[in-house]
Amino acid sequence: MSSQSSERLAEAITAGDLVAVERLLATGTNANAPLPRYHTPLTLAAQHGHEAIVRACVRRGADVLAKALEFGDRPLVVAVANGHEQCAQTLLALGAGAHQESLNSALMAAAALGNTALVLRLCAEGADPYQVQRKGHSPLSRAFQAGHWETAQAVLGLLLDPVKRRSHLKSALRFFVWERSLEGARFVLAQTPDIYDEPDDYFGDSPLEGAAARGHAELLGLLLSSGPCELEGPAPLPARANLAGETPLMTAVWVGAFDAVKVLVDAGASLHARGKRFGSTPLMFACTERHSEQGGEIASYLLERGADLEARNKDGCTALLLAANGGGRQVLQALLRFGADLSARDTQGRDAFALARRRADPQILALLNEQRAGRVAEAQNVRR
């Protein structure tokens, strides 16, 4: 077929000119020939939702399973993704459901668009409602992501395997936590309340970890109120560590989410838990270069609630040594106010003054010197 003929066919399909399309096909134009912009006649007709032209092309031998040349989608997926339900139904009637990958991709698109009727039809044709694509997406998560609750409920009704259904709900809950969606999290927890603390099967993190990482106090409150906290060692559930050995409380401290920290501590999170990598306590996570303003507030709160001021990590560092090495002035002031030991040394024999000098921060060193002078003067007054 000449490029001129393909251009005329493409123009006729785009315009929805059925008479012109039929005339071109009847005079020898190939119904499967490549068109400009990498389409086939069927994918172009599906993109524009021209159902009658789809039928005309199939009558002339168009392959309902042929891919568009560049982006690789088949006519069924193109029709669904562009919101043309009737065209998609027609393609299914013409045999487009014979390809499993096409059916599955079309189902994902229909779920994302909230087309409940098409979701049910595609599944009836054999589309897999349990499929999980890259980045953990499933038909259920696609419907949730777009806020199509009716469609999500329909997909849930298709998930009859209890184990797989639970896995998909965990992924959906993870999505809502990371998107900070209280409405979505409530919807999922209404289906299966006891997944509030379970790790996601695809990414491996729990909703509690996600809510802590996002610093969302309301979501943490919702999750913690969704079921009883099972004890793990001496501390309740919020002390449970992830693969990196960090608890949700450590994560909330690390991101500087003071409200989330308070929710977790009130729920019983351990103030003495240790991270796997460095053996750091939650208080130590507040004493890094990441924090300036929030670190002091959080450190003071943790100390008021019973955190160990002189606990040491694997390098022999106390919270004060970490703050002198890289923390903000506010957290250093908080630690000094609670009486942190100025004589403490790490495994290399360095005290807070040595670390502050290495850091070359005159303000930090001045704070330490001022505190030392104050303590010396106070001790002398006591002796008198």
Secondary structure, DSSP 8 states (H G I E B T S, - for coil): --HHHHHHHHHHHHHT-HHHHHHHHHTT--TT---GGG--HHHHHHHHT-HHHHHHHHHTT--TT---TTT---HHHHHHHTT-HHHHHHHHHTTGGG-HHHHHHHHHHHHHHT-HHHHHHHHHHT--TT---GGG--HHHHHHHTT-HHHHHHHHHH---HHHHHHHHHHHHHHHHHTT-HHHHHHHHHH-GGGTT---TTT---HHHHHHHTT-HHHHHHHHTSS----BTTB-GGG---TTS--HHHHHHHTT-HHHHHHHHHTT--SS---TTT---HHHHTSSTT-SHHHHHHHHHHHHTT--TT---TTS--HHHHHHHH--HHHHHHHHHTT--TT---TTS--HHHHHHHHT-HHHHHHHHHHHHHHHHHHHHHH-
